[in-house]
Amino acid sequence: MGLWQAEALHNCRHCRAQGLQQHRGCPELGAAHPGHEYLLDGEIVRHCLVSRVTPASLEWLNLYSYVNVGLLPETGGLNDQYEIDLMAFMVIGGEMAALQAAQRERKHGR
């Protein structure tokens, strides 16, 4: 997902303007996000978490989406990437894998 898409999806003003608060589970309305659950600080929440996502975090997630399909942020190969970027992508990748495993487990009841 490109940053322009992420900004549209993760922007309260955009959501309000499009009338998507109910569908996305806006906490301002006390709405639940249908079919979605998030684990936040050990608590399951069913509402939009956009207010909890910092612009820096959103940028890291955006970069990770490119890395996940084989596009590196810096020109060159793996050795040409900044170490901090590689470490962040490893952390995000690990968290994504854990979330996907938990989703599969819930789906298949294992």
C-alpha positions in Angstrom: 0.0 0.0 0.0 1.4 3.3 -1.0 1.7 6.2 1.5 -1.0 8.1 -0.4 -3.4 5.2 0.3 -2.3 4.9 3.9 -3.0 8.5 4.5 -6.5 8.2 3.1 -7.2 5.0 5.1 -5.6 6.3 8.4 -6.9 9.8 8.6 -9.9 10.7 10.8 -10.8 13.8 8.7 -11.0 11.7 5.6 -13.0 9.1 7.3 -15.5 11.6 8.6 -15.8 13.3 5.2 -16.6 10.0 3.6 -19.1 9.0 6.3 -17.1 5.8 7.2 -17.0 6.1 11.0 -19.7 3.5 11.6 -18.2 1.0 9.1 -14.6 1.4 10.5 -15.6 1.4 14.1 -14.9 5.0 15.1 -14.5 5.2 18.9 -15.9 8.8 18.7 -19.3 7.1 17.9 -18.7 4.2 20.3 -18.9 1.9 17.2 -17.5 -1.5 16.9 -15.4 -2.5 13.9 -17.4 -5.3 12.3 -15.3 -8.5 12.0 -12.1 -7.0 13.3 -10.4 -7.5 16.6 -7.1 -6.0 17.7 -5.0 -6.9 20.7 -3.8 -3.7 22.4 -1.9 -3.8 25.7 -3.4 -7.2 26.4 -7.0 -6.1 25.8 -9.1 -7.0 22.8 -10.6 -3.9 21.1 -13.0 -3.8 18.3 -12.7 -0.2 17.2 -10.5 1.8 14.9 -7.0 2.4 16.3 -5.9 5.2 14.0 -5.7 7.6 16.8 -3.1 5.3 18.4 -0.9 5.1 15.3 1.8 7.8 15.1 2.9 9.2 11.7 6.3 7.6 12.2 4.8 4.2 12.8 2.6 4.6 9.8 5.7 5.4 7.7 7.5 2.3 9.0 4.5 0.1 8.1 4.3 1.7 4.7 8.0 1.0 4.0 7.5 -2.6 5.3 4.7 -3.1 2.8 7.2 -2.4 0.0 9.9 -4.6 1.6 7.4 -7.4 1.9 7.1 -7.5 -1.9 10.8 -7.3 -2.5 11.3 -3.5 -2.9 14.1 -2.1 -0.7 14.0 1.5 0.5 17.6 2.3 -0.6 19.1 1.5 -4.0 21.3 -1.5 -4.2 21.1 -4.8 -2.3 20.6 -5.9 1.2 24.0 -4.7 2.3 23.2 -1.2 1.0 20.3 -0.8 3.5 20.6 1.1 6.8 20.9 -1.2 9.8 18.1 0.6 11.7 15.7 -0.1 8.7 16.6 -3.8 8.6 16.1 -4.1 12.4 12.7 -2.3 12.2 11.6 -4.6 9.3 12.6 -7.7 11.3 10.5 -6.5 14.3 7.5 -5.6 12.1 7.9 -8.9 10.2 7.9 -10.9 13.5 4.8 -9.1 14.8 3.0 -9.6 11.5 3.9 -13.3 11.5 2.6 -13.6 15.1 -0.6 -11.8 14.2 -1.2 -14.0 11.2 -0.5 -17.2 13.2 -3.0 -16.0 15.9 -5.6 -15.3 13.2 -5.1 -18.8 11.6 -5.4 -20.4 15.1 -8.7 -18.5 15.8 -10.0 -19.3 12.3 -9.2 -23.0 12.5 -9.8 -23.4 16.3 -6.4 -24.8 17.1 
